[in-house]
Amino acid sequence: MQQPLRLAEFDNLCATAVREQQHLSPTHLRWHLDPSAEATARDLTGRKISCCSFFTFTIAGDADALLLDVQVPAAHIDVLDALAQRAAARMTVGAGCVATRSPPHFWSAPSVT
């Protein structure tokens, strides 16, 4: 029951606080957040780690800027890609939000044989 609720909370964070998204490598995503969302981001990422320990979340910043780095092992690239795609779809359009994608091979779906 917690998983759908937590996913909805991530969707809300993306819709209300993510200002920019950068896919820095296949295993590393960076969100530039509204600094007022720090407490929410810390609470949500802390709870996410309790169920999905393969995530590494790092939050850094000050009153002017807040960064949330999300990293996963190579075996979980598909999970990170899905999270990035959900974030990009929910970022507020027209509010100066930017989604920066890495080269296409980071985003390609696995082939089905």
Secondary structure, DSSP 8 states (H G I E B T S, - for coil): -HHHHHHHHHHHHHHHTEEEEEEEETTEEEEEE-GGGHHHHHHHHHHHHHH-TT-EEEEEE-SS-EEEEEE--GGGHHHHHHHHHHHHHHS-TTTT-EEE---GGGT------
